[in-house]
């Protein structure tokens, strides 16, 4: 568990709770949102951006967003903020956060690359 909340924090959280207090669906919304900024590393593994990562905060699914994203990639920042606003998600300063990649042991499986052809 990581404790990051400080006055003037450089991060904020978008929680999967609507303004009506209901859980946001689908349950994998955070991974999907962060996937928009993700890329593959040199070994072909999916890597979330350092600027937006899925987290669990007080048992709630959320996205931890680094404020510098606004300067580094304004379009991505606007995309994330429009998503949160459009879905009326709660935005809060970062508190006690569990980062999924720190709490789960994952066994790496390497799959050979395949070329896909789509017929239209």
C-alpha positions, 0 to 999 in steps of 0.5 A: 500500500502506498500513502501519497496524500500531501497538501498540493499533491502532484496527483489526483484520483478519478474514482469509479463513483458517480455523483449519485454515489453509484458504482460506475460500470463496466467494472473494468472502466479504469483499465480501459481508460488507462489503455488509451494512454498505454503502449507496448514496451520493447518486449511486447508487454502492455505498459500503462503510462506513468501519467495515468494508472488504474488503482484501488482506493478505499476499496473503490476502482479508480485512476491515478492521474499525474497533474503534469499530464496536462503539460506533457499531453494536453489532448490526453489530459482533456480526454481523461477529464472529459470522460470523468466529467461526462460520466459524473465521476468523483475527482479527489486528491490522492489518498491511500492507494493500492497499486494493482501491479504492486499487490499482485504477483504476475507470471509473464507469458510470452506469446509469439506475435501473429499477423492479423488480416481483416477482410472488409 
